[in-house]
Amino acid sequence: MTPPSAGAQVRLDMHASAMTATVTGPERNWPALR
C-alpha cells in the first residue's frame, strides 16, 4: 500500500522537471512565468 503523499510527490517532481525544462529552454519566458 502506497502512502497518499506518494502521488503528490510524483506530481511535484514532474512539475519541477517541467519548470526546469521551461527555464533551460526559452529563458526569455522565465520573467513572465514568475
C-alpha positions as CSV (number, residue, x, y, z in Angstrom):
1,M,0.0,0.0,0.0
2,T,1.5,3.3,-1.1
3,P,1.1,6.4,1.2
4,P,-1.3,9.1,-0.1
5,S,1.7,11.6,-0.3
6,A,3.4,9.4,-3.0
7,G,1.1,10.7,-5.8
8,A,1.6,14.3,-4.7
9,Q,5.4,13.8,-4.6
10,V,5.3,12.5,-8.2
11,R,3.3,15.5,-9.3
12,L,5.8,17.8,-7.6
13,D,8.7,16.0,-9.3
14,M,7.0,16.3,-12.7
15,H,6.2,19.9,-12.1
16,A,9.8,20.7,-11.1
17,S,11.2,18.9,-14.2
18,A,8.7,20.8,-16.4
19,M,9.7,24.1,-14.9
20,T,13.4,23.3,-15.3
21,A,12.8,22.4,-19.0
22,T,10.9,25.6,-19.5
23,V,13.7,27.7,-17.8
24,T,16.5,26.0,-19.7
25,G,14.6,26.2,-22.9
26,P,13.1,29.6,-23.6
27,E,14.8,31.6,-20.9
28,R,13.2,34.8,-22.2
29,N,9.8,33.5,-20.9
30,W,11.1,33.0,-17.3
31,P,10.2,36.5,-16.1
32,A,6.7,36.0,-17.4
33,L,6.3,32.7,-15.5
34,R,7.4,34.4,-12.3
